[in-house]
Amino acid sequence: MSYLIYVAGFGAAVVIFLWLRDARIFYRTGLPCYRKAAYRGVLYGALATFGVICTILLGALTEMIGIGLVLLALYLQGRIERENVWKNEGKVERLLGSVPRPGANKK
């Protein structure tokens, strides 16, 4: 077992985490750019998972192909245009996707 399997697994976990974060931000804000990012995140998560499967099952020849698929999923997920939804939040709030709901401060 090569260490590249762990690298591919961690990369796929990051892709899935970012997808869930985009879905949470869309749920809280309703912004169409995050809806698009959440929908595309499903495809990119599947691509990254396929890359992990290629890395694990198909042996040494396809380890680099599997890593390449995971990196492609990360690259494509980072290219999606998103609006800036944070004003003064800290690092933890941004990491977890905690955004204020629109209209939450209105009385």
N, C-alpha and C positions, 0 to 999 in steps of 0.2 A: 504494500500500500504506500502510495507516494504522498508527500505533503501537499501536492497540487489538488488532491481531493478536498483537503481542508480549506484551501484557498477558494476553490469553486463553491464549496458549501457556504462559506462565509459571504462570498459575493452574492449568491442567490438569496441568502437571508437578508442582506442589505436591500436588494431589489424588492423583495416582498415587504420589508419594513417601510420603504419609501412609498410603495403602492398603498399600504394601509394608512399611512400618514396623509397622503393625498385624498384618500376616501374620507378620512375623518374631517379634513379641512373642508371638503365639498359638502359634507353633511352639515357642518356648523355654519357655513357661509352661503352656500348655494351658488357660488361663482362658477360660470360655465368653463373657465379654463381649468379649474380643478376637477370638474366632471370629466373633461376630456383626458386629463392626466390619470384619473382613477380608472377610467375604462381602458386606456392604453396600458396601464400598469398591470392589468390582468394578463395581457399578451406578453409583456416583458417578463413578468414573473414566470409564465409558462416557458418562455425561451430560456431563462436562467435555470429553471429546474431541468429542462432538457439538456442543458450544458452540463449540469452536475451528473445526470444519468450517463451522458457520454463519457465523462471523466471516470466514473466508477466502473461501469460495466464493460466498456469496450477496450480497455487496456491502455498500454503505453502509447500506442500510435495515435489514439484520439484524445489523449489528455489535453494536448494543446488546442485541439478543436473545441473541446468542452470549455476550457478556460476562455477561449476566444468568444464563444457564444455568451458566456456570462458577462464578459467585458462589453460585448455588443449591447446586451440588454441594459447594462448600467449606462452606457453612452447614450443610447436612445431615450432612456428615461430622463436623463439630465437635459436633453435638448428641448423638452416640451416647455412652451412659454407659460409662465404662471404670473399672476398678479402679486404684488407685495401686500400681504395682509397683516403684517406685524408693524407696530408703531414703536412701543417701548418695552416689549417683552424680553425676557432673558433667554439664555441659551437653552435651558431645559424646556421652556414653553415652546420654543421653536422646534426643538428636537422631537417633542411629543405631538406637535401639531395643535397645540392649544391656542385657539384664536377667539377673540371676542365675537359673540353672535351679533349680527346687525340688528339694531333696534332693542338691544338688551338694556341700554341705559335710559331708554325713554320711559316716561311715566304716564 
